[in-house]
Amino acid sequence: MQLIVFCGIQATGKSTFYQQQFFHTHVRISKDLLRTRNRERRMLSLCLETQMPCVIDNTNPTAAERAVYIAPAKAAGFRVVGYFFQSVAAEALVRNLERPPARQVPEVGIRATRNRLEYPQWAEGFDELYFVRVAPNQQFIISPWQDEI
C-alpha cells in the first residue's frame, strides 16, 4: 500500500494535482476537509488499518509535521512517496488571488508557511520523492527529487 505526502506552501497546486493524479485511486486526507487533527488522525488510522492508499494533502512544511504521517505508515508496511511542490511565495500569492474569495489564504499565512518550509529528506522515511512544478493550463512537471534542489 501507499501513503503519499504532499509538501509545499498554500496555492502551489497540491489539491489540483491530487484531483488529476490520485482522485480515483487514493483517499484524500486534508485538514481543510476534515477540519480537526483528531478527525485527520482517525481517517489516517482507518486507511492504514484497511490498507487503503491515501494522500496527505496538507502543507506539511516541516519534517516533524511529516513524521506524524510517515512513522505510522511505515509501521503499517506502507510505501511512502513524497511530492514537494515548488514553493515560490510570489507565485503562490498570484495563484491564491485566482481562487474564489472563500478559499483564499491570507498573505501572512502563505509567507509564514514559506518561512517554516524544510526540504524533505530521504532520511525521513520516503521510498520515493519527487519535485513538482506548476506548468501552464493546470499541468504539472514532475521530476525525481535531487538533493541539491
C-alpha positions as CSV (number, residue, x, y, z in Angstrom):
1,M,0.0,0.0,0.0
2,Q,1.0,3.6,-0.5
3,L,0.9,6.8,1.6
4,I,1.6,9.9,-0.4
5,V,2.7,13.0,1.4
6,F,2.4,16.4,-0.2
7,C,4.7,19.2,0.9
8,G,4.6,22.8,-0.1
9,I,3.1,26.2,0.7
10,Q,-0.5,27.1,0.0
11,A,-1.6,27.8,-3.6
12,T,1.1,25.6,-5.2
13,G,-1.3,23.2,-6.8
14,K,-1.4,20.3,-4.3
15,S,-5.2,19.8,-4.4
16,T,-5.4,20.2,-8.2
17,F,-2.5,17.7,-8.5
18,Y,-4.4,15.2,-6.3
19,Q,-7.5,15.6,-8.4
20,Q,-5.6,14.9,-11.6
21,Q,-3.3,12.1,-10.4
22,F,-4.9,10.3,-7.4
23,F,-8.7,11.1,-7.2
24,H,-9.7,7.6,-8.4
25,T,-7.1,5.6,-6.5
26,H,-6.3,7.2,-3.2
27,V,-8.3,8.6,-0.2
28,R,-7.6,12.3,0.3
29,I,-6.8,13.3,3.9
30,S,-6.8,17.0,4.3
31,K,-7.3,19.2,7.4
32,D,-9.1,21.6,5.2
33,L,-11.8,19.0,4.6
34,L,-11.8,17.2,7.9
35,R,-11.4,20.4,10.0
36,T,-9.7,18.9,13.0
37,R,-6.4,17.0,13.7
38,N,-8.4,14.4,15.6
39,R,-10.6,13.6,12.5
40,E,-7.5,13.6,10.4
41,R,-5.7,11.1,12.7
42,R,-8.8,8.9,12.7
43,M,-9.0,8.9,8.9
44,L,-5.3,8.1,8.6
45,S,-5.7,5.2,11.1
46,L,-8.6,3.8,9.2
47,C,-6.7,3.9,5.9
48,L,-3.7,2.2,7.5
49,E,-5.8,-0.4,9.2
50,T,-7.8,-1.2,6.0
51,Q,-4.7,-1.0,3.7
52,M,-6.3,1.9,1.7
53,P,-3.9,4.0,-0.3
54,C,-4.1,7.7,0.8
55,V,-2.7,11.1,0.1
56,I,-1.9,13.7,2.8
57,D,-3.0,16.9,1.2
58,N,-1.7,19.5,3.6
59,T,1.3,21.9,3.5
60,N,3.4,19.6,5.7
61,P,6.2,22.2,5.8
62,T,8.5,20.5,8.4
63,A,10.0,17.1,8.9
64,A,8.3,16.9,12.3
65,E,4.9,17.5,10.8
66,R,5.5,14.9,8.0
67,A,6.7,12.4,10.6
68,V,3.2,12.3,12.1
69,Y,2.1,10.5,8.9
70,I,5.2,8.7,7.8
71,A,6.0,6.8,11.1
72,P,2.6,5.1,11.4
73,A,2.5,4.4,7.6
74,K,5.9,2.7,7.7
75,A,4.9,0.7,10.8
76,A,1.8,-0.5,8.8
77,G,4.0,-1.6,5.9
78,F,3.1,1.2,3.6
79,R,5.5,2.6,0.9
80,V,5.8,6.4,1.5
81,V,6.0,8.7,-1.5
82,G,6.7,12.4,-1.2
83,Y,5.9,15.2,-3.6
84,F,7.5,18.6,-2.9
85,F,5.7,21.4,-4.7
86,Q,7.9,24.3,-5.8
87,S,7.1,27.0,-3.3
88,V,7.8,30.5,-4.5
89,A,5.8,32.8,-2.3
90,A,5.3,35.5,-5.1
91,E,3.9,32.9,-7.5
92,A,1.7,31.3,-4.8
93,L,0.3,34.7,-3.9
94,V,-0.8,35.3,-7.5
95,R,-2.4,31.9,-7.7
96,N,-4.1,32.5,-4.4
97,L,-5.8,35.6,-5.8
98,E,-7.3,33.5,-8.6
99,R,-9.1,31.3,-6.1
100,P,-12.7,32.1,-5.1
101,P,-12.6,34.6,-2.1
102,A,-13.8,32.0,0.4
103,R,-10.8,29.7,-0.5
104,Q,-8.2,32.4,-0.4
105,V,-5.5,32.1,2.2
106,P,-4.3,35.3,4.0
107,E,-1.0,36.5,2.6
108,V,0.6,36.3,6.0
109,G,-0.3,32.6,6.2
110,I,1.4,31.8,2.9
111,R,4.5,33.8,3.9
112,A,4.6,32.2,7.4
113,T,4.4,28.7,5.9
114,R,7.2,29.5,3.4
115,N,9.4,30.7,6.3
116,R,8.9,27.3,8.1
117,L,9.4,25.2,5.0
118,E,12.0,22.5,5.2
119,Y,13.0,20.4,2.1
120,P,12.1,16.8,2.6
121,Q,15.0,14.4,3.2
122,W,15.3,10.7,2.3
123,A,16.1,10.0,6.0
124,E,12.5,10.9,6.9
125,G,11.4,7.5,5.5
126,F,10.5,8.3,1.9
127,D,10.7,5.4,-0.5
128,E,10.2,7.8,-3.5
129,L,10.5,11.5,-3.6
130,Y,9.5,14.0,-6.4
131,F,9.7,17.7,-7.2
132,V,6.6,19.2,-8.7
133,R,6.4,22.5,-10.7
134,V,3.3,24.1,-11.9
135,A,3.1,24.5,-15.7
136,P,0.6,26.4,-17.8
137,N,-3.0,25.2,-18.1
138,Q,-3.1,23.4,-14.7
139,Q,-0.5,21.0,-15.8
140,F,2.5,19.8,-13.8
141,I,6.1,18.9,-14.4
142,I,7.2,16.1,-12.1
143,S,10.9,15.3,-11.7
144,P,12.7,12.8,-9.4
145,W,14.0,14.5,-6.3
146,Q,17.5,15.9,-6.4
147,D,19.2,16.5,-3.1
148,E,20.7,19.7,-4.4
149,I,17.3,21.3,-5.1
